[in-house]
Amino acid sequence: MKRSTLKSEVALPFSTVKVEYYPAEIHTADSDVFHPGFYSTVNYSHFEVHNVRDKIGEPLEGFEAHLNLKKPVISVYGDRMGVVSDSAVYWNFWDMILDEDYGTYFGVLTEGVEKFMPFEINRTVNRTKFSSDSYQIVNVAFRYQNTSGDTCYIRLKANDEMTLRPEIVDVLYTDFPSSKWFFVGSHDLSIGCSCAEVGEGEEYQLTALVRVEFVRSTEHEAIFKPEFRIYRITNVNKSFYGNTSQLIWDLNLGDASRIEIDTSANYSWMLQTAPIESVWLEQVYDIIFNGMYLFSEDYWLSHPDQDRTIWMIRAVSDTTEVGYDDGNMDGSWSIGRRGVDHGRGSAMLFEVTPPFKLTAVKVYGKYYCNNTQDFCSALLENQTFIVFVLDSKMNLIKMKEFKYTDYFTENYSWVTIPLDVTINDTEFYILIDTNSSAPYADWYSGIRIAYDERSSPEEVRSYVFNWVKFEKPVRGDLDGDGNVTINDVTMVAYMITGKMKPDLGADFNNNGRIDIGDLAKIAYYIVGKAKL
């Protein structure tokens, strides 16, 4: 039971991609498109902030971003709409808490210009119509007219449509180098190498096998539209900014010239950027006004799983861990069964210097179940536990409910449970209600949490804690809305019929079980014929 410090990561990728318009005459009779390299662009600058579990740092708690551009802004987008002033945009995310595995995004579109892109792509005509499940071979020929730069890579995408679900099965043949990565996923194929390995003007081939599942609809046939994309990363820059709550990034990259990010805590910022040029090919399926075909590229944010970063801002913050652990597990408990106005759990006392920012609770535990695997999987999927934070006088500061299977497994392991609370006391308790069922029942399930006797304070060692001091809800209010209504009657009925796990908090006639008498009593209470 070794101690390990809570770690997380906040990442802010940046990319510039393009929405492109092509003349209608550049296509084959069978609707395959050939791109010789001329186009006009709308420049697309996209930013994203992520908090990734089990990396470095702590959840990012609010920030603001100022973006200056070289051109007037056409439009903005994101989880929050930015405030635009000519070529500058401001986003306010101060009240947004980025918990583990969550993020937010924002970006702008600016006017583009016509330019030459040194790529060529062609493909064997394969406008295959599907009326049932089948396979299709995708053949692509392509060449780089300019091989200067850091990384060259290609992607084949198989996107779900309303009528088709394609899945990439395998690469049958390619002569494109793959020294940096070779990734084949069900909907995304990507191959990358150093641009120094690519022959300028040399033609390369890609042949892939795609399984196409036909989704029945009102249409009798559907057309699979594979997308192929070719990229060149022109250069990679890396900069370190030290420990600060503000990052000022002078980009001079694409249309974005400067971005300022302010946070409420200090972070060690590392910045790595890479401008990208790209072009792509897909079958025509939308005809837009004035004889133009419209193609829209979605921004490329995720890279194949590997130890390489294409572009990222990484914020790292130190955390302090307080706890009791001598490296050995002395036992475990599974205490906690909630009722309407009472419950039991296990609590630990911690001493800190206020104000103390509590970002997570770590426990060493596992879940258990005594039935079949299928039964337990369905049961555990819906079971929850509650973490309570109490001050030194046992007053409730915060409580939060979590699902078993989001954190625990069937084996003992360290589990990090995210919280967001400020402690303004020199001592506080962490109490966990595991919501475990009794082991003498026909079936039972729950959570076992380890304890450490030798390094825990004697007075709080494996401390069984009856939490009747919390605000007492209205008796009979089973759904927690503060009132006794027909919804509470329904819950008692569900307990009687087995649709919901029985809770002795609904034992209104005090006979030790949930039966028709409890249903009648709460119903009579609603109409004023009984007291609870």
TIFIRO-883930 format. One record per residue (C-alpha): residue number from 1; residue in one letter; x, y, z. Coordinates in steps of 0.05 Angstrom, whole numbers, always signed. Layout:
<atoms>
<atom NUM; A; <X; Y; Z>>
...
</atoms>
This chain:
<atoms>
<atom 1; M; <+0; +0; +0>>
<atom 2; K; <+52; +50; -22>>
<atom 3; R; <+35; +123; -23>>
<atom 4; S; <+32; +156; -92>>
<atom 5; T; <+19; +230; -103>>
<atom 6; L; <-43; +249; -141>>
<atom 7; K; <-25; +271; -211>>
<atom 8; S; <-64; +299; -269>>
<atom 9; E; <-50; +338; -332>>
<atom 10; V; <-78; +400; -364>>
<atom 11; A; <-64; +403; -438>>
<atom 12; L; <-80; +457; -489>>
<atom 13; P; <-69; +435; -561>>
<atom 14; F; <-69; +487; -616>>
<atom 15; S; <-80; +475; -690>>
<atom 16; T; <-96; +513; -753>>
<atom 17; V; <-138; +477; -804>>
<atom 18; K; <-177; +499; -865>>
<atom 19; V; <-247; +497; -894>>
<atom 20; E; <-236; +493; -969>>
<atom 21; Y; <-278; +509; -1031>>
<atom 22; Y; <-263; +474; -1097>>
<atom 23; P; <-287; +489; -1168>>
<atom 24; A; <-342; +441; -1190>>
<atom 25; E; <-306; +420; -1254>>
<atom 26; I; <-249; +386; -1217>>
<atom 27; H; <-281; +317; -1208>>
<atom 28; T; <-289; +253; -1247>>
<atom 29; A; <-353; +231; -1279>>
<atom 30; D; <-362; +181; -1223>>
<atom 31; S; <-356; +233; -1169>>
<atom 32; D; <-285; +220; -1146>>
<atom 33; V; <-248; +286; -1136>>
<atom 34; F; <-177; +302; -1157>>
<atom 35; H; <-142; +361; -1123>>
<atom 36; P; <-84; +391; -1162>>
<atom 37; G; <-67; +439; -1106>>
<atom 38; F; <-102; +507; -1116>>
<atom 39; Y; <-155; +530; -1067>>
<atom 40; S; <-180; +587; -1025>>
<atom 41; T; <-183; +579; -950>>
<atom 42; V; <-217; +599; -886>>
<atom 43; N; <-166; +593; -831>>
<atom 44; Y; <-190; +555; -770>>
<atom 45; S; <-152; +566; -704>>
<atom 46; H; <-174; +517; -651>>
<atom 47; F; <-154; +512; -578>>
<atom 48; E; <-171; +459; -527>>
<atom 49; V; <-159; +450; -452>>
<atom 50; H; <-160; +380; -423>>
<atom 51; N; <-150; +351; -354>>
<atom 52; V; <-124; +280; -364>>
<atom 53; R; <-127; +230; -307>>
<atom 54; D; <-65; +203; -273>>
<atom 55; K; <-14; +249; -306>>
<atom 56; I; <+18; +310; -273>>
<atom 57; G; <-13; +366; -232>>
<atom 58; E; <-84; +380; -209>>
<atom 59; P; <-151; +399; -240>>
<atom 60; L; <-150; +468; -273>>
<atom 61; E; <-200; +512; -238>>
<atom 62; G; <-220; +569; -283>>
<atom 63; F; <-181; +611; -332>>
<atom 64; E; <-188; +667; -383>>
<atom 65; A; <-158; +672; -452>>
<atom 66; H; <-143; +731; -496>>
<atom 67; L; <-127; +717; -570>>
<atom 68; N; <-99; +768; -618>>
<atom 69; L; <-101; +753; -693>>
<atom 70; K; <-71; +783; -755>>
<atom 71; K; <-139; +787; -791>>
<atom 72; P; <-210; +806; -772>>
<atom 73; V; <-250; +751; -740>>
<atom 74; I; <-306; +721; -781>>
<atom 75; S; <-337; +680; -725>>
<atom 76; V; <-322; +647; -658>>
<atom 77; Y; <-345; +581; -627>>
<atom 78; G; <-335; +538; -566>>
<atom 79; D; <-365; +518; -498>>
<atom 80; R; <-367; +593; -485>>
<atom 81; M; <-376; +645; -539>>
<atom 82; G; <-319; +694; -541>>
<atom 83; V; <-326; +770; -541>>
<atom 84; V; <-300; +796; -608>>
<atom 85; S; <-266; +863; -620>>
<atom 86; D; <-242; +867; -693>>
<atom 87; S; <-182; +819; -693>>
<atom 88; A; <-182; +803; -618>>
<atom 89; V; <-225; +753; -578>>
<atom 90; Y; <-234; +744; -503>>
<atom 91; W; <-261; +681; -469>>
<atom 92; N; <-282; +677; -395>>
<atom 93; F; <-278; +608; -364>>
<atom 94; W; <-266; +629; -292>>
<atom 95; D; <-327; +591; -266>>
<atom 96; M; <-311; +527; -305>>
<atom 97; I; <-279; +470; -265>>
<atom 98; L; <-243; +419; -309>>
<atom 99; D; <-249; +353; -271>>
<atom 100; E; <-208; +292; -291>>
<atom 101; D; <-219; +268; -362>>
<atom 102; Y; <-259; +331; -380>>
<atom 103; G; <-241; +392; -422>>
<atom 104; T; <-266; +452; -459>>
<atom 105; Y; <-252; +483; -526>>
<atom 106; F; <-255; +549; -563>>
<atom 107; G; <-232; +578; -629>>
<atom 108; V; <-241; +628; -686>>
<atom 109; L; <-247; +631; -762>>
<atom 110; T; <-212; +684; -803>>
<atom 111; E; <-212; +700; -877>>
<atom 112; G; <-163; +659; -919>>
<atom 113; V; <-126; +672; -984>>
<atom 114; E; <-115; +630; -1046>>
<atom 115; K; <-48; +594; -1045>>
<atom 116; F; <-12; +535; -1075>>
<atom 117; M; <-8; +471; -1034>>
<atom 118; P; <+47; +424; -1058>>
<atom 119; F; <+8; +358; -1056>>
<atom 120; E; <-26; +313; -1107>>
<atom 121; I; <-78; +259; -1093>>
<atom 122; N; <-114; +212; -1140>>
<atom 123; R; <-155; +150; -1128>>
<atom 124; T; <-183; +92; -1168>>
<atom 125; V; <-256; +106; -1182>>
<atom 126; N; <-295; +64; -1132>>
<atom 127; R; <-364; +94; -1123>>
<atom 128; T; <-392; +29; -1095>>
<atom 129; K; <-466; +26; -1078>>
<atom 130; F; <-486; -16; -1019>>
<atom 131; S; <-553; -48; -1002>>
<atom 132; S; <-525; -99; -953>>
<atom 133; D; <-461; -111; -913>>
<atom 134; S; <-399; -119; -956>>
<atom 135; Y; <-325; -101; -965>>
<atom 136; Q; <-291; -47; -1006>>
<atom 137; I; <-219; -38; -1026>>
<atom 138; V; <-195; +34; -1023>>
<atom 139; N; <-137; +51; -1070>>
<atom 140; V; <-101; +117; -1064>>
<atom 141; A; <-42; +146; -1102>>
<atom 142; F; <-8; +210; -1076>>
<atom 143; R; <+56; +250; -1080>>
<atom 144; Y; <+92; +306; -1043>>
<atom 145; Q; <+118; +362; -1087>>
<atom 146; N; <+153; +393; -1027>>
<atom 147; T; <+186; +350; -974>>
<atom 148; S; <+217; +404; -931>>
<atom 149; G; <+194; +402; -859>>
<atom 150; D; <+193; +358; -797>>
<atom 151; T; <+139; +304; -805>>
<atom 152; C; <+99; +278; -864>>
<atom 153; Y; <+39; +235; -852>>
<atom 154; I; <-26; +209; -884>>
<atom 155; R; <-94; +190; -856>>
<atom 156; L; <-152; +149; -882>>
<atom 157; K; <-218; +161; -845>>
<atom 158; A; <-281; +118; -846>>
<atom 159; N; <-337; +160; -816>>
<atom 160; D; <-405; +133; -796>>
<atom 161; E; <-462; +157; -840>>
<atom 162; M; <-537; +153; -829>>
<atom 163; T; <-540; +93; -876>>
<atom 164; L; <-470; +61; -869>>
<atom 165; R; <-421; +43; -814>>
<atom 166; P; <-352; +32; -845>>
<atom 167; E; <-295; -2; -807>>
<atom 168; I; <-222; -4; -830>>
<atom 169; V; <-200; -77; -828>>
<atom 170; D; <-127; -75; -851>>
<atom 171; V; <-75; -43; -895>>
<atom 172; L; <-65; -90; -954>>
<atom 173; Y; <-7; -50; -984>>
<atom 174; T; <+31; +15; -977>>
<atom 175; D; <+101; +38; -996>>
<atom 176; F; <+97; +102; -955>>
<atom 177; P; <+150; +103; -899>>
<atom 178; S; <+127; +91; -828>>
<atom 179; S; <+187; +105; -784>>
<atom 180; K; <+148; +150; -735>>
<atom 181; W; <+82; +112; -729>>
<atom 182; F; <+36; +61; -763>>
<atom 183; F; <-33; +63; -732>>
<atom 184; V; <-95; +25; -755>>
<atom 185; G; <-160; +37; -718>>
<atom 186; S; <-231; +18; -737>>
<atom 187; H; <-246; +88; -763>>
<atom 188; D; <-178; +120; -771>>
<atom 189; L; <-114; +97; -805>>
<atom 190; S; <-51; +140; -797>>
<atom 191; I; <+21; +131; -822>>
<atom 192; G; <+77; +180; -806>>
<atom 193; C; <+150; +188; -821>>
<atom 194; S; <+205; +240; -826>>
<atom 195; C; <+197; +284; -887>>
<atom 196; A; <+270; +269; -903>>
<atom 197; E; <+249; +198; -920>>
<atom 198; V; <+197; +221; -971>>
<atom 199; G; <+218; +227; -1043>>
<atom 200; E; <+200; +295; -1074>>
<atom 201; G; <+151; +282; -1132>>
<atom 202; E; <+152; +207; -1120>>
<atom 203; E; <+85; +172; -1124>>
<atom 204; Y; <+63; +129; -1065>>
<atom 205; Q; <+7; +79; -1059>>
<atom 206; L; <-42; +59; -1004>>
<atom 207; T; <-90; +0; -1009>>
<atom 208; A; <-136; -13; -950>>
<atom 209; L; <-193; -61; -937>>
<atom 210; V; <-257; -31; -908>>
<atom 211; R; <-317; -70; -882>>
<atom 212; V; <-382; -32; -894>>
<atom 213; E; <-443; -47; -851>>
<atom 214; F; <-508; -27; -884>>
<atom 215; V; <-558; +8; -838>>
<atom 216; R; <-628; -1; -863>>
<atom 217; S; <-667; +62; -876>>
<atom 218; T; <-718; +90; -925>>
<atom 219; E; <-664; +88; -979>>
<atom 220; H; <-651; +24; -1019>>
<atom 221; E; <-577; +39; -1032>>
<atom 222; A; <-521; +78; -1000>>
<atom 223; I; <-452; +102; -1023>>
<atom 224; F; <-390; +94; -980>>
<atom 225; K; <-348; +158; -980>>
<atom 226; P; <-277; +145; -955>>
<atom 227; E; <-235; +206; -938>>
<atom 228; F; <-160; +209; -950>>
<atom 229; R; <-116; +265; -922>>
<atom 230; I; <-43; +283; -931>>
<atom 231; Y; <-4; +328; -883>>
<atom 232; R; <+64; +362; -876>>
<atom 233; I; <+86; +390; -809>>
<atom 234; T; <+132; +447; -829>>
<atom 235; N; <+169; +456; -763>>
<atom 236; V; <+166; +442; -689>>
<atom 237; N; <+181; +494; -636>>
<atom 238; K; <+188; +482; -561>>
<atom 239; S; <+192; +534; -506>>
<atom 240; F; <+192; +532; -429>>
<atom 241; Y; <+159; +589; -391>>
<atom 242; G; <+173; +572; -317>>
<atom 243; N; <+124; +572; -259>>
<atom 244; T; <+69; +625; -267>>
<atom 245; S; <-5; +635; -266>>
<atom 246; Q; <-2; +671; -333>>
<atom 247; L; <+22; +646; -400>>
<atom 248; I; <+36; +697; -455>>
<atom 249; W; <+49; +663; -522>>
<atom 250; D; <+73; +706; -580>>
<atom 251; L; <+54; +658; -636>>
<atom 252; N; <+71; +691; -702>>
<atom 253; L; <+40; +628; -730>>
<atom 254; G; <-15; +626; -782>>
<atom 255; D; <-68; +678; -766>>
<atom 256; A; <-59; +674; -691>>
<atom 257; S; <-6; +724; -668>>
<atom 258; R; <-12; +724; -592>>
<atom 259; I; <-51; +687; -537>>
<atom 260; E; <-52; +703; -462>>
<atom 261; I; <-79; +652; -412>>
<atom 262; D; <-90; +670; -339>>
<atom 263; T; <-106; +618; -285>>
<atom 264; S; <-120; +622; -210>>
<atom 265; A; <-58; +581; -191>>
<atom 266; N; <+14; +576; -212>>
<atom 267; Y; <+32; +525; -266>>
<atom 268; S; <+97; +506; -299>>
<atom 269; W; <+83; +518; -372>>
<atom 270; M; <+116; +481; -429>>
<atom 271; L; <+96; +499; -501>>
<atom 272; Q; <+106; +459; -564>>
<atom 273; T; <+75; +480; -630>>
<atom 274; A; <+74; +454; -702>>
<atom 275; P; <+41; +490; -761>>
<atom 276; I; <+10; +441; -811>>
<atom 277; E; <-5; +444; -885>>
<atom 278; S; <-55; +393; -911>>
<atom 279; V; <-103; +374; -967>>
<atom 280; W; <-154; +318; -973>>
<atom 281; L; <-198; +280; -1020>>
<atom 282; E; <-268; +251; -1013>>
<atom 283; Q; <-326; +233; -1057>>
<atom 284; V; <-373; +290; -1074>>
<atom 285; Y; <-440; +287; -1038>>
<atom 286; D; <-462; +360; -1029>>
<atom 287; I; <-471; +411; -1085>>
<atom 288; I; <-472; +482; -1059>>
<atom 289; F; <-495; +546; -1093>>
<atom 290; N; <-460; +578; -1153>>
<atom 291; G; <-435; +512; -1179>>
<atom 292; M; <-386; +502; -1120>>
<atom 293; Y; <-374; +439; -1081>>
<atom 294; L; <-364; +448; -1006>>
<atom 295; F; <-314; +406; -967>>
<atom 296; S; <-303; +417; -893>>
<atom 297; E; <-244; +389; -855>>
<atom 298; D; <-254; +375; -781>>
<atom 299; Y; <-197; +398; -737>>
<atom 300; W; <-144; +346; -722>>
<atom 301; L; <-134; +343; -647>>
<atom 302; S; <-118; +271; -626>>
<atom 303; H; <-55; +235; -646>>
<atom 304; P; <-46; +159; -649>>
<atom 305; D; <-25; +131; -581>>
<atom 306; Q; <+50; +139; -579>>
<atom 307; D; <+104; +177; -542>>
<atom 308; R; <+103; +238; -588>>
<atom 309; T; <+70; +306; -582>>
<atom 310; I; <+52; +345; -644>>
<atom 311; W; <+28; +408; -609>>
<atom 312; M; <+11; +420; -537>>
<atom 313; I; <+13; +469; -480>>
<atom 314; R; <+23; +430; -416>>
<atom 315; A; <+10; +460; -347>>
<atom 316; V; <+40; +425; -287>>
<atom 317; S; <+25; +441; -215>>
<atom 318; D; <+53; +412; -150>>
<atom 319; T; <+5; +380; -100>>
<atom 320; T; <+11; +364; -26>>
<atom 321; E; <-11; +297; +1>>
<atom 322; V; <-32; +287; +73>>
<atom 323; G; <-50; +218; +99>>
<atom 324; Y; <-32; +156; +139>>
<atom 325; D; <+6; +99; +107>>
<atom 326; D; <+66; +57; +130>>
<atom 327; G; <+66; +16; +67>>
<atom 328; N; <+27; -45; +93>>
<atom 329; M; <-48; -59; +94>>
<atom 330; D; <-70; -82; +163>>
<atom 331; G; <-142; -98; +146>>
<atom 332; S; <-204; -73; +110>>
<atom 333; W; <-275; -52; +125>>
<atom 334; S; <-340; -50; +87>>
<atom 335; I; <-382; -7; +131>>
<atom 336; G; <-438; +37; +106>>
<atom 337; R; <-511; +29; +93>>
<atom 338; R; <-551; +91; +80>>
<atom 339; G; <-622; +103; +104>>
<atom 340; V; <-670; +161; +97>>
<atom 341; D; <-640; +203; +153>>
<atom 342; H; <-581; +163; +178>>
<atom 343; G; <-523; +120; +157>>
<atom 344; R; <-456; +89; +175>>
<atom 345; G; <-387; +97; +146>>
<atom 346; S; <-314; +101; +162>>
<atom 347; A; <-280; +168; +176>>
<atom 348; M; <-209; +194; +180>>
<atom 349; L; <-185; +258; +213>>
<atom 350; F; <-135; +302; +177>>
<atom 351; E; <-96; +363; +204>>
<atom 352; V; <-80; +418; +154>>
<atom 353; T; <-63; +492; +151>>
<atom 354; P; <-123; +532; +126>>
<atom 355; P; <-143; +551; +75>>
<atom 356; F; <-131; +481; +47>>
<atom 357; K; <-151; +465; -24>>
<atom 358; L; <-177; +393; -26>>
<atom 359; T; <-175; +366; -97>>
<atom 360; A; <-181; +291; -86>>
<atom 361; V; <-187; +234; -36>>
<atom 362; K; <-144; +172; -44>>
<atom 363; V; <-164; +104; -16>>
<atom 364; Y; <-138; +33; -25>>
<atom 365; G; <-196; -13; -40>>
<atom 366; K; <-237; -57; -86>>
<atom 367; Y; <-310; -75; -101>>
<atom 368; Y; <-340; -145; -88>>
<atom 369; C; <-401; -186; -107>>
<atom 370; N; <-421; -258; -91>>
<atom 371; N; <-463; -275; -152>>
<atom 372; T; <-450; -292; -225>>
<atom 373; Q; <-407; -247; -268>>
<atom 374; D; <-465; -224; -311>>
<atom 375; F; <-508; -210; -250>>
<atom 376; C; <-452; -173; -214>>
<atom 377; S; <-434; -132; -275>>
<atom 378; A; <-506; -106; -280>>
<atom 379; L; <-511; -96; -205>>
<atom 380; L; <-445; -60; -195>>
<atom 381; E; <-456; -15; -255>>
<atom 382; N; <-513; +20; -218>>
<atom 383; Q; <-485; +21; -147>>
<atom 384; T; <-457; +84; -117>>
<atom 385; F; <-417; +107; -57>>
<atom 386; I; <-415; +176; -23>>
<atom 387; V; <-356; +216; +2>>
<atom 388; F; <-370; +266; +57>>
<atom 389; V; <-325; +324; +79>>
<atom 390; L; <-337; +348; +151>>
<atom 391; D; <-304; +402; +192>>
<atom 392; S; <-275; +391; +261>>
<atom 393; K; <-344; +401; +293>>
<atom 394; M; <-376; +349; +247>>
<atom 395; N; <-412; +400; +205>>
<atom 396; L; <-422; +379; +133>>
<atom 397; I; <-379; +418; +83>>
<atom 398; K; <-391; +377; +21>>
<atom 399; M; <-418; +310; -2>>
<atom 400; K; <-412; +278; -71>>
<atom 401; E; <-437; +212; -100>>
<atom 402; F; <-396; +167; -146>>
<atom 403; K; <-407; +102; -184>>
<atom 404; Y; <-371; +39; -161>>
<atom 405; T; <-345; +20; -230>>
<atom 406; D; <-319; +89; -247>>
<atom 407; Y; <-264; +81; -195>>
<atom 408; F; <-258; +12; -164>>
<atom 409; T; <-242; -56; -194>>
<atom 410; E; <-246; -127; -167>>
<atom 411; N; <-173; -122; -144>>
<atom 412; Y; <-143; -78; -90>>
<atom 413; S; <-112; -15; -118>>
<atom 414; W; <-103; +59; -103>>
<atom 415; V; <-164; +98; -124>>
<atom 416; T; <-164; +174; -134>>
<atom 417; I; <-233; +205; -123>>
<atom 418; P; <-237; +278; -147>>
<atom 419; L; <-266; +332; -103>>
<atom 420; D; <-268; +407; -104>>
<atom 421; V; <-273; +440; -36>>
<atom 422; T; <-234; +491; +6>>
<atom 423; I; <-223; +473; +79>>
<atom 424; N; <-223; +534; +126>>
<atom 425; D; <-208; +494; +189>>
<atom 426; T; <-146; +463; +220>>
<atom 427; E; <-179; +394; +221>>
<atom 428; F; <-229; +359; +177>>
<atom 429; Y; <-259; +290; +169>>
<atom 430; I; <-266; +248; +106>>
<atom 431; L; <-323; +199; +113>>
<atom 432; I; <-341; +146; +61>>
<atom 433; D; <-409; +112; +58>>
<atom 434; T; <-395; +50; +16>>
<atom 435; N; <-469; +32; +9>>
<atom 436; S; <-448; -41; +18>>
<atom 437; S; <-501; -95; +30>>
<atom 438; A; <-498; -144; +88>>
<atom 439; P; <-459; -209; +74>>
<atom 440; Y; <-514; -253; +102>>
<atom 441; A; <-563; -235; +46>>
<atom 442; D; <-577; -282; -12>>
<atom 443; W; <-534; -236; -54>>
<atom 444; Y; <-490; -180; -32>>
<atom 445; S; <-442; -129; -61>>
<atom 446; G; <-402; -70; -38>>
<atom 447; I; <-334; -38; -29>>
<atom 448; R; <-278; -59; +17>>
<atom 449; I; <-230; -4; +38>>
<atom 450; A; <-163; -19; +70>>
<atom 451; Y; <-138; +13; +135>>
<atom 452; D; <-70; +22; +166>>
<atom 453; E; <-69; +16; +243>>
<atom 454; R; <+3; +33; +259>>
<atom 455; S; <+6; +100; +222>>
<atom 456; S; <-65; +124; +237>>
<atom 457; P; <-83; +167; +297>>
<atom 458; E; <-107; +119; +351>>
<atom 459; E; <-172; +157; +362>>
<atom 460; V; <-193; +154; +289>>
<atom 461; R; <-166; +86; +270>>
<atom 462; S; <-218; +50; +227>>
<atom 463; Y; <-268; +97; +258>>
<atom 464; V; <-340; +75; +252>>
<atom 465; F; <-381; +138; +246>>
<atom 466; N; <-456; +145; +254>>
<atom 467; W; <-476; +205; +213>>
<atom 468; V; <-542; +227; +244>>
<atom 469; K; <-516; +298; +253>>
<atom 470; F; <-528; +317; +181>>
<atom 471; E; <-589; +358; +163>>
<atom 472; K; <-648; +312; +173>>
<atom 473; P; <-694; +307; +112>>
<atom 474; V; <-769; +303; +116>>
<atom 475; R; <-789; +233; +139>>
<atom 476; G; <-821; +197; +80>>
<atom 477; D; <-782; +239; +30>>
<atom 478; L; <-747; +180; -5>>
<atom 479; D; <-727; +217; -69>>
<atom 480; G; <-695; +275; -31>>
<atom 481; D; <-736; +332; -60>>
<atom 482; G; <-757; +359; +9>>
<atom 483; N; <-830; +337; +2>>
<atom 484; V; <-870; +273; +9>>
<atom 485; T; <-906; +261; -57>>
<atom 486; I; <-933; +206; -102>>
<atom 487; N; <-861; +195; -126>>
<atom 488; D; <-843; +171; -56>>
<atom 489; V; <-903; +124; -57>>
<atom 490; T; <-878; +96; -123>>
<atom 491; M; <-809; +83; -94>>
<atom 492; V; <-839; +42; -37>>
<atom 493; A; <-880; +2; -88>>
<atom 494; Y; <-816; -11; -128>>
<atom 495; M; <-782; -36; -65>>
<atom 496; I; <-839; -85; -51>>
<atom 497; T; <-840; -111; -123>>
<atom 498; G; <-764; -119; -128>>
<atom 499; K; <-753; -64; -179>>
<atom 500; M; <-712; -24; -128>>
<atom 501; K; <-667; -47; -72>>
<atom 502; P; <-704; -44; -5>>
<atom 503; D; <-684; +12; +42>>
<atom 504; L; <-704; +8; +115>>
<atom 505; G; <-712; +83; +114>>
<atom 506; A; <-779; +66; +82>>
<atom 507; D; <-800; +20; +140>>
<atom 508; F; <-854; +67; +166>>
<atom 509; N; <-890; +15; +209>>
<atom 510; N; <-824; -7; +242>>
<atom 511; N; <-830; -82; +230>>
<atom 512; G; <-760; -90; +201>>
<atom 513; R; <-781; -99; +128>>
<atom 514; I; <-813; -62; +70>>
<atom 515; D; <-884; -87; +57>>
<atom 516; I; <-954; -66; +37>>
<atom 517; G; <-964; -34; +105>>
<atom 518; D; <-910; +17; +90>>
<atom 519; L; <-941; +31; +22>>
<atom 520; A; <-1008; +44; +55>>
<atom 521; K; <-979; +87; +110>>
<atom 522; I; <-943; +135; +64>>
<atom 523; A; <-1003; +139; +19>>
<atom 524; Y; <-1048; +155; +78>>
<atom 525; Y; <-998; +208; +101>>
<atom 526; I; <-1004; +244; +34>>
<atom 527; V; <-1080; +249; +40>>
<atom 528; G; <-1076; +268; +114>>
<atom 529; K; <-1101; +202; +144>>
<atom 530; A; <-1036; +182; +179>>
<atom 531; K; <-971; +208; +210>>
<atom 532; L; <-902; +182; +192>>
</atoms>
